[in-house]
């Protein structure tokens, strides 16, 4: 009987641990510790895997620059992998200047998000970061960003305008694919490469400015555009 109770206790502890993948939660926002030494964390999702908890983030979300847990203050430096993926009830988000990267699939299918301002601390927009954000009509990319990941804004069917800053050197594969409402795009002279199908099926695109700095344009980059 004692062995059975001991086994049951271990099983309950394992189930409790498996119920979530985050390290801690403060004020409804979930975090993973990136470095105990540097005291940095990334925003993450609530469950064991992305989508395990439906719409854990809704309405307006304000991410703090710092967060305190167990008397330790951490700096919030990243929106992590799939952190807010599938949160269709999310309508707005405020990202602090402490954040330097927006991870892969971070805002995937956040269909209720209509606009976003990315702070000028961010240098990387990961692959698929805003993929399928159909409600997104405008986005401000700061001049700190050096690369726009593959499929970063793919399927943002409501996106009408985007300004690519003079800091970006590469636009990833399918970065703006299926952005049907995008009407014009100016590619700055910092860009050297445009990925495959980067602007494929941007049906409303009527004006494209490509500088001499671009030395590589991937296959189908502007298919079915103007």
N, C-alpha and C positions, 0 to 999 in steps of 0.2 A: 504493500500500500504506500509506503514511504517513497519507494522508487517511482510509483505512478504519479504521486503528488509532485515529486521533483520534476518529472518529465512534463507534467501539465504546466508547471510554473515556467519552465524554459520555453514551452510552446507558446504560451501567452505572451511572453516577452518578445519572442521572435515575430509574432503576429502584430504586436504593437509597433515594433520597429519597421515592419514591412508596410505599415499603413501609410507611411509618408516617406518622401525622399529629401525633404528639407531638414536643415539643422535646427532652425528655430523660427518662430513667428512672433511678430510684434505689430500690434494695431492692424491686424488683418492682412499683412504683407509677409510673404514667406521668403526665407533667405538660406543660402548655402555659404558656408565659410570658404573663402578662396585661400586665405593665408592667415594663420594664427599669429605669425610673426609680424606681418605687415598690418594686421587687423583690417582685412578687406573682405567684403561679402558681395554676392550676386543675388539679385532678385530671382526667385524661382517659383515653381508651381507647388500646389498643396499636396497632391497625392503621390502614390508610388511611381506613377508615370504621368506624362502630360496627357490631360484629358480625363484622368481618373476621377477628378472632381469637376463637375460641370460648372462653368462660370464662377470660379472662385474669386475673380476680379470683375466687378460691375460698376456702372456709373462712372463717376470721376475718381481717379486714383492719383494721389500725390505721393511720389516716392521721396523719402527723406535723403539728405546727403549723408547723414550718419544715423546709426541705430545702436541702441544699447541693450545688451543681453547678458545676464549674469554678471553685472557690474563691469562689463567690457564694452567699450565703444568702438564700433566698426565703421569704416568708410564704405559706402555703397558705390562700387566701381563698375558694375556690369549689370545689364539686363540679360540674364542667362538663357541658356538653351531652352526653347519652347516655354519660356517663363509665363507668358500670357496667351499662349496659343489656344485658339478656340473660344476665347472669352467674348462671345458675341454681344454681351450686355455692357461691355466697356465702351464708354462714350468719349472720354478724354483722359489723358495722362500727362502728368508733369514730371519731367525727368531732370534731376539735379545736375549741376556742373561737375559733380564728383564722378559721374559715369563716363567711362572712356570707350566702352564697346557695347554694341547691341548685337546679341548673339543670334546664332542660327535658329530660324523658326520663332523668334522671340514674340512677334505679334501676328503670327499666321492666323488667318481667318477671323481677325477681330473686326467683324463686319459692321459694328456699330461705331467704330472710330472714324470721325469725319476729318480731323486735322491733327497734325502733330508737329511740334517744334523740337528738333533735336539740338541739344545744347552744344556749344562750341568746344566742349571738352572731348566729344566723341571723335575717334579717329577711324573706327571700323564699323560698317554696317554689314552684318553677316549675311550669308546666303539665306534666301527665303524669309528674311526678317519681317517683311510686311506682305508676304505672298497672300493673295486672296482677301485683302482688306478692301472690299468692294465699296465701302462707304467713304473711303478716304478721297477727299477732293483736292487737298493741297498739302504739301510737305515742304518744310524748310530744312535744307541740308546746310550745315555750317561749313566754313572754310577750314575746319580742322580735319574733316573727313578726307582720307586719302584713297579709299577704295569703296566701291559700291558692289556688294557681293552678287553672285549669280542668283537670278530670280528674286532679288531683294524686293522689288515692287511688282512682280509678275501678277497679273490678274487683278490689279487695282483698277477696276473698270470705270470708276468714277473720277479718277485722277485727271484733272484738266491742265495743271501746270506744275512744273518742277524746275527749280534753278539749280544747276550743277555748279558748285563753286570751283574756283581756280586752284584748289588744292588736290582735287581728284585726279589720279593718274590712270586709273583703269575702271572700266564699266563692265561688269561681269556678264557672262552668258545669260540671256533671257531676262536681264535686269528689269526691263520695262515691257516685257512681252504681254500682249493682251491689255494694254492700257488704251482702251478704245477711244477715250475722250481727250487724250493728250493732243493738243493742237500745235504746239511749237516747242522746239528744244534748241538750246544753244549749248554746244559742247565747248568747254573752255580749252585754251591752248596748253593746259597742263596735262591733258589726257593724251596718252600714247597708244592705248589699245581699247577697242570696242569689241566685246565678246560676241559669240555666235548668237543670232536671233535676239540681240539686245533690245531692239525696238520692233520686233516682228509683230504684225497685226495691230500696230498703232494706227488704226484706220482714219482717224481725224487729223493726223499730223499733216500740216500744210507747209511747214517751214523747218528746215534743218540746217544748222551751221556747223560744219566740221572743219577744224583748224588744220594747218599744215603739220602740227605736232603729232597727229595721229598717224602711226606707221603700220598699224594692224587693225583690220576690220574683219571680224569673223563672218563665216558663211551665214547668209540669211539675216544679217543684222538689221536690215531695213525692208525685209520682205513685206509686201502688202501694205505699204505706207502710202506716201503721196504718189 
